[in-house]
Amino acid sequence: MTETGEDIRVRAAPEDSHEDIYADNGSIRSDFLTLVGAAIADRDLLFLRQHVARLHESELGDLIEAIQPDQRIALVRLLGDDFDMTALTEVDEAIRLQIVQHLPNAQIAAALGDLDSDDAVYILEDLDHDDREDILSQLSFTERVRLRRALDYPESSAGRRMQTEFVAVPPFWTVGQTIDYMRDEEDLPESFTQIFVIDPTFKLLGTIDLDRILRTKRQVKVETIMRETSHPIPAEMDQEEAAQLFEQYDLLSAAVVDENDRLVGVLTIDDVVDVIQEEAEEDLMRLGGVGDEELSDSIRETSRSRIPWLLVNLLTAFLAASVISLFEATIEEIVALAILMPIVAGMGGNAGSQTMTVSVRALATRDLDIHNAWRVVRREAGVGLLNGVVLGILIGVIAGIWFQDINIGGIIATAMLINMFAAAVAGILIPLLLVKVGADPAVSSAVFVTTVTDITGFFAFLGLAAWWFNVY
């Protein structure tokens, strides 16, 4: 590249700020992507260091996801030590593995040594055993022990999410000693809001907020101003439960303790925000029957994650079709039934999905439990009846006018009422029953609720029609 071309490129590039690299719709600007792509192709290190390496980790993560797969590897290799490995915690798992697998373990180990332990664990946990052990062996003894301890905890637990760097002092220290320690000690977290008080066995005694330290005279002992830690988080606790504690008690950080109440780490609000987002996304994806699918997955991986529940849906569809076949003769005589019955089943399915979505989310956030379940069931049943009356009258009038037959209008109105009620009850009871038997309601509810509304809708509509026209 000529010097003139380089100057133009650098002048045309945006500064490393959110407003400049993002378009109005929140995506990376296309002109910036073009410049980055050209810089990668031309190995323009000056541009990449000035306008890519200085991006915030989340912005760099968005950029990595936006560029082409071959450009991702080239970008990381070109930046070398200037690449912020923390950005890999901001991308899809498939992209992260793609990049890490193309990097030498020595480079990964060197980068992990500069990361917070929670970010390092996030990158290490997806690697195969041999690569993980090789990388850990290249770290310092202290760092290796910290990371191994975190990796030993179950996936999706607080222990996996915790940061093992924290500030802990004995109770007999004074405020002055604590302040001097924080000023002189180099091996401290980059940011923290609490100081933990521990005994010689590392058992957690209490905490002190930084603002309390700054407002207290130097000669005062720590034990006199500490407060008991009322909400320590067991390392084995599920990350979603830990996030609910943060939400309930408005925490900024919380101590993580082992089975012996010894301090092993700290969980911070930035990690909890990620947990909340991940859990909400996971519930939404499972409700749609798509599992742990990510946008970066291949066609084969995406198909493999979706097809199991589609097969289950296919089986339930045949079950609903078998109900229709029972009334084949009635449908042949009255064509209007074939035209109208998808309306009954479809409206019931939509109503059931509404109730199910609210129920599954309430179960996930623990707003719905055994104490208020019956009240919520009664409320949803009432909603189903009311909606059934309103929609039944509406569709009944329309159908009666459409086919010039008041009987058809009355039949579909009654069937709509029955199915809307069944949909509301199924939408709340099925998730509750699945939780009772230990199944995940987010995964299974949709299939069962749809089956109930289809069968109930078809049977109610066609059964009423067969009975009514046979009698009259």
Buried (B, 14 or more C-beta within 10 A) or exposed (E): BEEEEBEEBBEEBBEBEEEEBBEEEEEBBEEBBEBBBBBBEEEBBEBBBBBBBBBBBBBBBBBBBBBEEEBBBBBBBBBEEEBBBBBBBBBBBBBBBBBBEEBEBEBBBBBBEEBBBBBBBBBBBBBEEEBBEBBBEBBEEEBBEBBBBBBEBEEBBBBBBBBBBBBBBBBEBBBEBBBEBBEEEEEBBEEBBBBBBBEEEBEBBBBBBEEBBEEBEEEEBBBEBBEEBEEBBBBEBBBBBBBBBBEEEEBEBBBBBBEEBBBBBBBBBEBBEBBBEBBBEBBBBBBEBEBEBBEBBEEEBBEEBBEEBEEBBEEBEEEBEEBBEEBEEBBEEBEBBEBBBEBBBBBBBEBBBBBBBBBBBBBBBEEBEEEEBEEBBEBBBEBBBBBBBEBBBEBBEBBBEBBEBEBBBBBBBBBBBBBBBBBBBBBBBBBBBBBEEEEBBBBBBBBBBBBBBBBBBBBBBBBBBBEBBEEE
